[in-house]
Amino acid sequence: MPMKLNLITLGLMAAAGQVAAADFGVMHANTSKVNTTDYQCQRCVNPTGLRGEVSVSTGWKSGDDIHSGNALGKEDSGWLGAVSGEFSYRDGQGYQASVEADNLGLDSSRAHLQAGKQGVFKATADYQLLRHSQVTGKSPVWYSDNLLQPSATDTRYPKLFTEREQVGAGLTLYYQDYSAFVAFNHEAKTGNKAASLIAANGVLNFAAPIDNTTDLLTAGLSANGDNWFSRLQYNGSFFRNDIGNLSLPYSDDVYAATPDNDAHQVSLDGQYLLDRTVVNGHLAAGRLIQDADLIQMDGNPLVNWNGEVDTSDARLSVSSLLTAKWRVNGQLSYSDRDNQGSVAEFAQLEWDNVNGAFKANVPLDITRKSVKLQSSYRFSSDVRLSGQYQHKQTERNYLEREDNREDNLWARLSLKPLDNLQLNNCSK
């Protein structure tokens, strides 16, 4: 197509060519005569003082509907109210604090508090209330002080629900490239759950009470450098059930309670960056403890279950970018569960020369080992070739298959569709 150019157009084209050839980058600016002693960034302002907002909501709920109670956070009918808001505070020394609240006053609510100074410390506090209602049951059994009292005339309509109230706090201290942290969380769980047992006159359905607490404790130290990171951490869990074994008026301990248990673990994690290679390591050792009295039954020689399981875990991962297009990943993992639970001789029914006499319960152990090697190569932005080989070995004791070995190998070629690819149907 012919195009006519006049003198003005030629002049604009010439000027544009000169501008494109010049470099007006900031790095090439002449700042020798600029006084920057009083320079201040007008957009880098850290607001100080207190700011935030708060909202108060209220309303009326008609009817004791379970579904609307789970959705709105209030099951009972009547007036309801909630408080929500966000506040933040910052002073000129770098100290800051923030508060968040959501639906305080309802059956499901939460609050979070955080305060600290960057590079010095950080403190947190949390509160959360969660309630979930199910259905209203129907049972001829009444509960009081771990005693189930059946009634032939009265019927009870208990509400089945769970309510979790969680309170937590944490503190982290920073010093140069080191930090120390500790966190504690307490949860109280109450409510009723559906349960049943076989009594003298048949099956009894009842609402089993829920009243237990769980405490979680985390503490540790961490250190990091320019190309490495390490962390030593302890995790503890402590479960306590405030409901004992349930009994009937004519029979004791007919329904076993959930036993108390503890869990402890010490772990060491580290990461090292060497050029374009990243190495990650993980070591952990723990113990699970469940020490509770057993319900006495004929033929059971154990009075107390001294259950202990020792755990060991190890993992080593390497990821390396050999070239701009070729990446190789590898991983070694090891996991062991050593059951140190009680062992005793139990009387068995004897009906031939092979079966019968006494037989001991066997604590089951399990060990897992894994090796994984993965690689990918990118020929272009549209073509990629990847593959992986993995070997797993699982060892168990006192089972029909005590040693399992599994090998997995796959390869995949990934192609992205071309923009200018067009397929036409030439058939007539």
Salt bridges, closest charged atoms under 4 A:
ASP23 OD2 - HIS28 NE2 3.22
GLU75 OE1 - ARG131 NH2 3.61
GLU75 OE2 - LYS159 NZ 3.91
ASP76 OD1 - LYS159 NZ 3.81
GLU100 OE1 - ARG110 NH1 3.96
ASP126 OD1 - HIS112 ND1 2.58
GLU163 OE1 - ARG131 NH1 3.15
GLU187 OE2 - ARG164 NH1 3.07
ASP215 OD1 - HIS186 ND1 2.48
ASP262 OD1 - ARG240 NH1 2.79
ASP269 OD2 - ARG231 NH2 3.86
ASP269 OD1 - HIS282 ND1 2.67
GLU308 OE1 - ARG287 NH1 3.61
ASP310 OD1 - ARG287 NE 2.72
ASP313 OD1 - ARG337 NH2 3.49
ASP403 OD2 - ARG405 NH2 3.42
ASP407 OD1 - HIS391 ND1 2.75
